[in-house]
């Protein structure tokens, strides 16, 4: 157990908390931008999806790994959403890109 292992199985969030989160904290420490992580959903995304699937119950917006947010007048505004991946799997990249494009549209619609 105390011998060095050859392969360590890191998760997406291990990479995020070790590399990306400290950089984001430094970048935004003097601003009102905050970060939300771990499969969070944006309320506007959920509302937009409910409109699309109006006959369905328990509709939830896209879950994203990272959101950069601003709070203003008691509301939360999503500036940017991101997905994490520990492997560069082509199919995951395509699916994540489609999800983030839709999420970006909802972010912009909400701000406007």
Secondary structure as GFF3:
##gff-version 3
##sequence-region A 1 112
A	DSSP	alpha_helix	12	15	.	.	.	ID=ss1
A	DSSP	pi_helix	16	20	.	.	.	ID=ss2
A	DSSP	alpha_helix	21	28	.	.	.	ID=ss3
A	DSSP	beta_strand	33	40	.	.	.	ID=ss4
A	DSSP	alpha_helix	43	52	.	.	.	ID=ss5
A	DSSP	beta_strand	64	72	.	.	.	ID=ss6
A	DSSP	beta_strand	75	82	.	.	.	ID=ss7
A	DSSP	alpha_helix	90	111	.	.	.	ID=ss8
###
